[in-house]
């Protein structure tokens, strides 16, 4: 069946008049833009469900956005390479630190929601990031139809063969698995610049089982990971063979290293950055988000008594310690950084022991979402549990304090929590936690010229970046793929 003339006409007109389209988007309120995006996503799903590959491609092209460039990365020469990025929170920062280092490359961004909208026409709700090779026959049949559609979609989306590679932030995103396979069959390299997975001992065993039994192998060209821990984990689980995975380090950590080097000797104000965490942080529980209107499912894959695997007492105590510190020390600024997820917002007041934020001291601020780096750079001490931000604090030369009492003393729980050893200061009780944080906040240690050996070891082991050059390594690895130095397509695309 041919695409409707009206849909085709709308898509063609939008493509012919990008200024008009951009102007329309600028003129719509934020709430209106969200509604427009939802309508566009539904149109994409409808077009894919009716097998209108050309219409879906036109709609998808309307969502492509420019990539933020550093001033030094702009080139007057015509770009040699064109890269398509599938952005994701925090991963985009890694991509900026990497892709801007590739000479003669232009980068465009295709929102992941665009791909997910197309996937919605083919993949049943049972299929998610952690239930892929383990899906039912119905799910696997939908995957193959999705892959076939994507090959036809791509030929319309990239009619001139402009894109030389596609880069994403994790090999296991369910909507992108068949895209990787389809592109490799077409001959377009698909790369995963794998977001941080800094695994504790127990979590490594947990995710190895998920990788092997639920996610299955990578269908793309190459995986770039932050750490030797993640590389070895993926090889053991059969995600990739050793020749297709490479440790480059965490690119966005380069900015922290460079900031430290540029601010040696600077003395911070007395400020505490507390990294808010949830009672089930790091625990072996998977929570797929589910689709709108569907019941959210919970998979517990380790331990028969999951209700016993939490840090509820420690979490509450650590949060309330920050409120007490702010009350008792008005000369210290306390910054509480939350990811801003709905479930974090719902529980934060209870964790802090207040009915509403008007009850907290004036020198305590809660920051929801956004980049934590500006907060990190103004803090004199950082504290929290099981967070990448603690590693970023170490790279910045900031002292780090972790609450190490209550449930975390149980070996059944501590095996799932980051243990950064002597690179951080452990507090053995709530009073000691408040005391050490207060002491370090008021000490206002200056930014160091060099990092201690133990800190460098931890950064090398956990995020592969003790030197501030991860972006260079990642850029070099992507450049080798662009130049054809790593052979042809993946051998895993027939994994179904």
C-alpha positions as CSV (number, residue, x, y, z in Angstrom):
1,X,0.0,0.0,0.0
2,X,1.4,3.4,-0.9
3,X,1.9,6.1,1.7
4,X,-0.9,8.6,2.1
5,X,-0.4,11.6,-0.2
6,X,-1.1,14.0,2.6
7,X,1.5,12.5,4.9
8,X,4.0,12.5,2.1
9,X,3.2,16.1,1.2
10,X,3.7,17.3,4.8
11,X,7.0,15.5,5.1
12,X,8.2,16.8,1.7
13,X,7.3,20.4,2.6
14,X,9.0,20.2,5.9
15,X,12.2,18.9,4.3
16,X,12.1,21.6,1.6
17,X,11.6,24.4,4.2
18,X,13.8,23.7,7.2
19,X,13.8,27.3,8.2
20,X,10.0,27.3,8.3
21,X,10.1,24.1,10.4
22,X,12.7,25.5,12.8
23,X,10.8,28.7,13.1
24,X,7.6,26.8,13.9
25,X,9.4,24.8,16.6
26,X,10.8,28.0,18.1
27,X,7.4,29.6,18.2
28,X,5.8,26.8,20.2
29,X,5.9,26.8,24.0
30,X,7.8,24.2,25.9
31,X,4.6,22.3,26.7
32,X,3.6,22.6,23.1
33,X,6.9,21.3,21.8
34,X,6.5,18.3,24.0
35,X,3.1,17.7,22.5
36,X,4.5,18.1,19.0
37,X,7.2,15.5,19.8
38,X,4.7,13.1,21.1
39,X,2.6,13.5,17.9
40,X,5.7,13.0,15.8
41,X,6.6,9.9,17.7
42,X,3.1,8.5,17.1
43,X,3.3,9.3,13.4
44,X,6.7,7.5,13.2
45,X,5.2,4.4,14.9
46,X,2.1,4.5,12.6
47,X,4.3,4.9,9.5
48,X,6.5,2.0,10.5
49,X,3.5,-0.2,11.4
50,X,2.1,0.4,7.9
51,X,5.5,-0.4,6.4
52,X,5.9,3.1,5.1
53,X,9.7,3.2,5.3
54,X,10.0,6.3,3.1
55,X,7.6,8.3,5.3
56,X,9.3,7.1,8.5
57,X,12.6,8.2,7.1
58,X,11.3,11.7,6.2
59,X,9.9,12.1,9.7
60,X,13.1,10.9,11.3
61,X,15.2,13.3,9.3
62,X,13.1,16.2,10.8
63,X,14.4,15.2,14.2
64,X,18.1,15.3,13.4
65,X,19.9,18.0,15.4
66,X,23.3,19.6,15.1
67,X,26.1,18.4,17.4
68,X,27.6,20.8,19.9
69,X,31.1,21.7,18.7
70,X,34.1,23.1,20.5
71,X,35.5,26.3,18.9
72,X,38.8,24.5,18.2
73,X,37.0,21.6,16.4
74,X,35.4,23.7,13.7
75,X,37.2,23.3,10.3
76,X,37.0,25.4,7.1
77,X,37.7,22.2,5.1
78,X,34.9,20.1,3.8
79,X,34.4,17.2,6.3
80,X,35.8,13.9,5.3
81,X,33.7,11.9,7.8
82,X,30.0,12.2,8.7
83,X,29.0,10.5,12.0
84,X,25.5,10.1,13.4
85,X,25.2,10.1,17.2
86,X,22.3,8.6,19.2
87,X,22.6,10.8,22.3
88,X,21.9,9.9,25.9
89,X,22.2,11.7,29.2
90,X,25.9,12.0,30.3
91,X,26.9,9.9,27.3
92,X,26.6,13.0,25.1
93,X,29.3,14.7,27.3
94,X,31.6,11.7,26.5
95,X,30.8,12.1,22.8
96,X,31.6,15.8,22.8
97,X,34.9,15.0,24.5
98,X,35.6,12.4,21.8
99,X,34.1,13.3,18.4
100,X,35.3,16.9,18.5
101,X,38.9,15.5,18.5
102,X,38.4,13.7,15.1
103,X,39.7,15.9,12.4
104,X,37.5,16.6,9.3
105,X,34.5,15.0,10.9
106,X,30.9,16.4,11.1
107,X,28.5,15.0,13.6
108,X,24.7,15.0,13.7
109,X,22.4,13.7,16.4
110,X,19.3,11.6,16.0
111,X,17.3,11.4,19.2
112,X,17.0,7.9,20.6
113,X,13.2,8.5,21.0
114,X,13.0,8.5,17.2
115,X,14.5,5.0,17.0
116,X,12.3,3.9,19.9
117,X,9.2,5.2,18.2
118,X,10.0,3.0,15.1
119,X,10.8,0.0,17.3
120,X,7.4,0.4,19.0
121,X,5.7,-0.8,15.8
122,X,7.6,-4.1,15.9
123,X,8.8,-5.1,19.3
124,X,6.2,-6.3,21.9
125,X,6.3,-4.8,25.4
126,X,8.1,-7.9,26.7
127,X,11.3,-6.9,24.8
128,X,13.5,-4.4,26.7
129,X,17.2,-3.8,27.3
130,X,17.5,-6.7,29.6
131,X,15.1,-9.2,27.9
132,X,16.3,-9.5,24.4
133,X,17.8,-12.9,23.4
134,X,15.6,-14.3,26.2
135,X,12.4,-13.0,24.6
136,X,9.6,-15.2,23.3
137,X,9.2,-16.4,19.7
138,X,6.8,-13.5,19.1
139,X,9.4,-11.1,20.2
140,X,12.1,-12.6,18.1
141,X,9.8,-12.6,15.0
142,X,9.2,-8.9,15.6
143,X,12.9,-8.3,15.8
144,X,13.5,-9.8,12.4
145,X,10.7,-7.7,10.8
146,X,12.1,-4.6,12.6
147,X,15.6,-5.3,11.1
148,X,14.2,-5.8,7.6
149,X,12.2,-2.5,7.9
150,X,15.3,-0.6,9.2
151,X,17.4,-1.6,6.2
152,X,14.7,-0.1,3.9
153,X,14.3,2.9,6.2
154,X,18.0,3.6,6.2
155,X,18.2,3.7,2.5
156,X,15.6,6.5,2.5
157,X,17.0,8.2,5.6
158,X,20.5,8.4,4.2
159,X,19.8,8.4,0.5
160,X,23.2,9.8,-0.5
161,X,25.2,7.4,1.7
162,X,26.4,10.4,3.8
163,X,27.0,8.8,7.2
164,X,30.1,6.8,7.6
165,X,29.3,5.5,11.1
166,X,26.7,5.5,13.9
167,X,27.7,5.9,17.5
168,X,25.6,5.1,20.6
169,X,26.2,4.9,24.4
170,X,25.5,1.2,25.2
171,X,25.5,-2.0,23.2
172,X,22.3,-3.2,24.9
173,X,19.7,-0.6,24.1
174,X,16.8,-2.8,22.9
175,X,15.5,-0.3,20.2
176,X,19.0,-0.1,18.7
177,X,20.0,-3.8,18.6
178,X,18.5,-4.4,15.2
179,X,19.6,-1.1,14.0
180,X,23.2,-2.2,14.6
181,X,22.5,-5.5,12.7
182,X,20.8,-3.7,9.8
183,X,23.6,-1.1,9.4
184,X,26.3,-3.8,9.5
185,X,24.5,-5.7,6.8
186,X,24.4,-2.5,4.7
187,X,28.0,-1.8,5.5
188,X,27.7,1.2,7.9
189,X,29.8,0.6,11.1
190,X,27.8,0.7,14.3
191,X,29.9,1.5,17.4
192,X,29.1,1.6,21.1
193,X,31.1,4.1,23.2
194,X,29.9,2.2,26.3
195,X,28.8,4.4,29.2
196,X,30.4,3.8,32.6
197,X,29.9,0.5,34.3
198,X,32.1,0.6,37.3
199,X,31.3,-2.8,38.8
200,X,31.7,-4.0,42.3
201,X,32.6,-7.7,42.8
202,X,29.0,-8.8,43.3
203,X,27.7,-6.7,40.5
204,X,30.1,-8.1,38.0
205,X,28.6,-11.6,38.5
206,X,25.1,-10.2,38.4
207,X,25.6,-8.4,35.0
208,X,27.6,-11.3,33.5
209,X,24.5,-13.4,33.8
210,X,22.3,-10.7,32.3
211,X,24.7,-10.1,29.4
212,X,24.9,-13.8,28.6
213,X,21.4,-15.0,29.2
214,X,19.2,-11.9,28.5
215,X,21.0,-9.3,26.4
216,X,23.1,-11.6,24.2
217,X,25.9,-10.6,21.7
218,X,26.6,-7.2,20.2
219,X,25.5,-6.9,16.6
220,X,27.7,-3.9,15.7
221,X,31.3,-3.3,14.7
222,X,33.1,-2.3,17.9
223,X,32.7,-1.6,21.6
224,X,34.8,1.0,23.3
225,X,34.7,0.7,27.1
226,X,35.9,2.7,30.1
227,X,37.6,0.1,32.1
228,X,39.4,-3.3,32.0
229,X,36.6,-4.5,34.3
230,X,33.9,-3.9,31.7
231,X,36.1,-5.3,28.9
232,X,36.8,-8.6,30.7
233,X,33.1,-8.8,31.7
234,X,31.8,-8.5,28.1
235,X,34.3,-11.0,26.8
236,X,33.4,-13.6,29.5
237,X,29.7,-13.1,28.8
238,X,30.2,-13.6,25.0
239,X,29.0,-10.1,24.1
240,X,32.1,-9.5,21.9
241,X,35.3,-11.3,21.0
242,X,38.5,-9.8,22.3
243,X,39.4,-8.3,18.8
244,X,36.2,-6.1,18.8
245,X,36.5,-4.4,22.2
246,X,38.9,-1.8,23.4
247,X,39.5,0.1,26.7
248,X,39.7,3.9,26.1
249,X,38.6,5.3,29.5
250,X,35.9,7.7,30.4
251,X,36.2,10.7,28.0
252,X,34.1,13.2,30.0
253,X,36.6,12.8,32.9
254,X,39.2,14.6,30.7
255,X,37.4,17.9,31.5
256,X,37.8,17.2,35.3
257,X,41.5,16.5,34.9
258,X,42.0,19.6,32.7
259,X,40.1,21.7,35.3
260,X,42.4,20.5,38.1
261,X,45.5,21.2,36.1
262,X,44.2,24.7,35.3
263,X,43.3,25.5,39.0
264,X,46.3,24.2,40.9
265,X,46.5,25.9,44.3
266,X,43.0,27.4,44.2
267,X,41.2,27.2,47.6
268,X,37.5,26.4,47.5
269,X,34.8,27.9,49.8
270,X,33.6,25.7,52.6
271,X,31.0,23.7,50.7
272,X,29.8,20.1,50.8
273,X,28.6,18.3,47.7
274,X,26.4,15.3,48.8
275,X,25.5,12.9,46.1
276,X,22.0,11.7,46.9
277,X,21.3,8.0,46.5
278,X,18.3,5.7,46.6
279,X,17.9,2.9,49.2
280,X,18.3,0.3,46.5
281,X,21.3,1.9,44.8
282,X,23.6,-0.8,43.3
283,X,21.3,-3.6,44.4
284,X,20.7,-6.4,41.9
285,X,17.2,-5.4,40.8
286,X,16.2,-4.4,37.2
287,X,13.4,-2.0,36.6
288,X,12.5,-1.7,33.0
289,X,10.7,1.6,32.4
290,X,7.8,0.0,30.5
291,X,5.8,1.8,27.8
292,X,3.3,4.6,28.6
293,X,0.2,3.2,30.1
294,X,1.6,-0.3,30.8
295,X,2.4,-1.7,34.2
296,X,6.1,-1.3,35.1
297,X,7.7,-4.6,35.6
298,X,10.4,-5.5,38.1
299,X,13.0,-8.3,37.5
300,X,14.9,-9.5,40.5
301,X,17.6,-11.9,39.2
302,X,19.8,-12.4,42.3
303,X,18.8,-13.5,45.8
304,X,15.6,-15.1,46.9
305,X,14.8,-12.4,49.4
306,X,15.2,-9.1,47.5
307,X,13.4,-7.1,50.2
308,X,16.5,-7.7,52.4
309,X,18.8,-6.2,49.8
310,X,18.6,-2.5,50.4
311,X,20.4,0.4,52.2
312,X,17.3,2.0,53.6
313,X,18.7,2.8,57.1
314,X,22.0,4.0,55.8
315,X,20.4,6.1,53.0
316,X,18.1,7.9,55.5
317,X,20.8,8.4,58.0
318,X,23.3,9.9,55.5
319,X,20.7,12.3,54.0
320,X,19.6,13.5,57.5
321,X,23.2,13.9,58.5
322,X,23.5,16.6,55.8
323,X,20.5,18.5,57.1
324,X,21.9,18.4,60.7
325,X,25.3,19.5,59.4
326,X,23.7,22.5,57.6
327,X,21.8,23.4,60.8
328,X,24.8,23.2,63.0
329,X,27.3,24.8,60.6
330,X,25.7,27.9,59.0
331,X,29.1,28.9,57.5
332,X,29.1,25.7,55.4
333,X,27.1,25.5,52.2
334,X,25.5,22.0,51.7
335,X,24.7,21.0,48.1
336,X,22.5,17.9,47.6
337,X,22.7,16.6,44.0
338,X,19.9,14.3,42.8
339,X,19.5,12.9,39.4
340,X,16.0,14.3,39.4
341,X,14.2,11.1,38.4
342,X,10.6,10.8,39.4
343,X,11.3,8.1,42.0
344,X,14.1,10.2,43.5
345,X,11.8,13.2,43.8
346,X,9.1,11.2,45.4
347,X,11.3,9.9,48.3
348,X,13.7,12.8,48.9
349,X,11.6,14.7,51.5
350,X,11.2,11.6,53.5
351,X,15.0,10.9,53.3
352,X,15.8,14.4,54.5
353,X,13.2,14.2,57.3
354,X,11.1,17.2,56.1
355,X,7.6,17.7,54.9
356,X,8.6,20.2,52.2
357,X,11.8,21.9,51.1
358,X,10.9,25.1,53.0
359,X,11.9,23.3,56.2
360,X,15.5,22.8,55.2
361,X,18.2,25.3,56.4
362,X,18.9,28.2,54.1
363,X,22.5,27.1,53.6
364,X,21.2,23.7,52.1
365,X,20.3,23.5,48.4
366,X,18.8,20.6,46.5
367,X,19.7,20.5,42.8
368,X,17.7,18.2,40.6
369,X,19.3,17.0,37.4
370,X,21.8,18.8,35.2
371,X,25.6,18.5,35.1
372,X,27.2,18.0,38.5
373,X,30.6,19.4,37.5
374,X,29.9,23.1,38.3
375,X,28.9,21.9,41.8
376,X,31.9,19.6,42.1
377,X,34.3,22.5,41.2
378,X,33.0,24.7,44.0
379,X,32.9,22.0,46.7
380,X,35.6,21.5,49.3
381,X,34.5,18.0,50.0
382,X,32.3,15.4,48.2
383,X,30.4,12.6,49.9
384,X,27.9,9.9,48.9
385,X,27.8,6.2,48.0
386,X,28.1,4.2,44.8
387,X,28.3,7.0,42.3
388,X,30.5,7.9,39.4
389,X,30.6,11.4,40.8
390,X,32.8,10.2,43.6
391,X,35.4,9.1,40.9
392,X,35.0,12.5,39.2
393,X,35.7,14.1,42.6
394,X,38.9,12.1,43.0
395,X,40.1,13.2,39.6
396,X,39.4,16.8,40.7
397,X,41.6,16.3,43.7
398,X,38.7,16.7,46.1
399,X,38.6,14.7,49.3
400,X,35.8,12.1,49.3
401,X,33.9,10.7,52.4
402,X,31.6,7.7,52.2
403,X,29.1,6.6,54.9
404,X,30.2,3.0,55.7
405,X,27.9,1.8,58.5
406,X,24.4,0.2,58.9
407,X,23.5,-2.2,56.1
408,X,26.7,-1.8,54.1
409,X,28.5,-3.7,56.8
410,X,26.6,-6.9,55.8
411,X,28.8,-8.8,53.3
412,X,25.7,-9.9,51.4
413,X,25.1,-6.2,50.6
414,X,28.6,-4.7,50.5
415,X,29.6,-7.0,47.6
416,X,27.3,-4.9,45.4
417,X,28.6,-1.4,46.6
418,X,31.6,0.5,45.2
419,X,34.6,-0.1,47.4
420,X,37.2,2.6,46.4
421,X,39.6,1.6,49.1
422,X,42.0,4.0,50.7
423,X,41.4,6.6,48.0
424,X,38.4,7.7,50.0
425,X,37.7,8.3,53.7
426,X,35.2,5.9,55.3
427,X,33.0,7.0,58.2
428,X,32.0,4.3,60.6
429,X,28.9,6.0,62.1
430,X,26.5,8.9,61.4
431,X,28.4,11.1,63.9
432,X,31.7,10.3,62.3
433,X,30.3,10.9,58.9
434,X,29.1,14.4,59.9
435,X,32.4,15.1,61.7
436,X,34.7,14.1,58.9
437,X,32.6,16.0,56.3
438,X,32.6,19.1,58.5
439,X,36.3,18.9,59.1
440,X,37.2,18.5,55.4
441,X,34.7,21.2,54.4
442,X,36.4,23.8,56.7
443,X,39.9,22.6,55.9
444,X,39.4,23.9,52.3
445,X,42.2,21.9,50.8
446,X,43.7,23.6,47.7
447,X,43.6,21.9,44.3
448,X,46.6,19.6,44.1
449,X,49.1,19.5,41.2
450,X,49.3,15.7,41.2
451,X,47.0,13.0,42.4
452,X,48.1,10.4,45.0
453,X,49.2,7.0,43.7
454,X,46.2,5.2,45.2
455,X,43.8,7.7,43.5
456,X,45.5,7.2,40.1
457,X,45.3,3.4,40.6
458,X,41.5,3.6,41.3
459,X,40.9,5.9,38.3
460,X,42.8,3.6,36.0
461,X,41.1,0.5,37.3
462,X,37.5,1.8,37.5
463,X,37.2,4.3,34.6
464,X,40.5,3.9,32.7
465,X,41.4,7.5,32.9
466,X,44.1,8.7,35.3
467,X,45.7,11.0,32.7
468,X,43.0,13.1,31.1
469,X,43.5,11.6,27.6
470,X,40.6,9.2,27.3
471,X,39.0,11.4,24.6
472,X,42.1,11.1,22.5
473,X,42.1,7.3,22.8
474,X,38.4,7.0,22.0
475,X,38.8,9.4,19.0
476,X,41.7,7.4,17.7
477,X,39.7,4.1,18.0
478,X,36.8,5.6,16.1
479,X,39.1,7.0,13.4
480,X,40.5,3.6,12.8
481,X,37.0,2.2,12.2
482,X,36.3,5.1,9.8
483,X,39.5,4.4,7.9
484,X,38.6,0.7,7.6
485,X,41.3,-0.6,9.7
486,X,39.2,-3.1,11.7
487,X,37.7,-5.3,9.0
488,X,34.1,-5.8,8.0
489,X,30.8,-6.2,9.7
490,X,30.1,-8.1,12.9
491,X,29.9,-11.9,12.8
492,X,27.1,-11.8,15.4
493,X,24.2,-10.4,13.3
494,X,22.6,-13.8,12.9
495,X,22.3,-14.3,16.6
496,X,18.5,-14.8,16.4
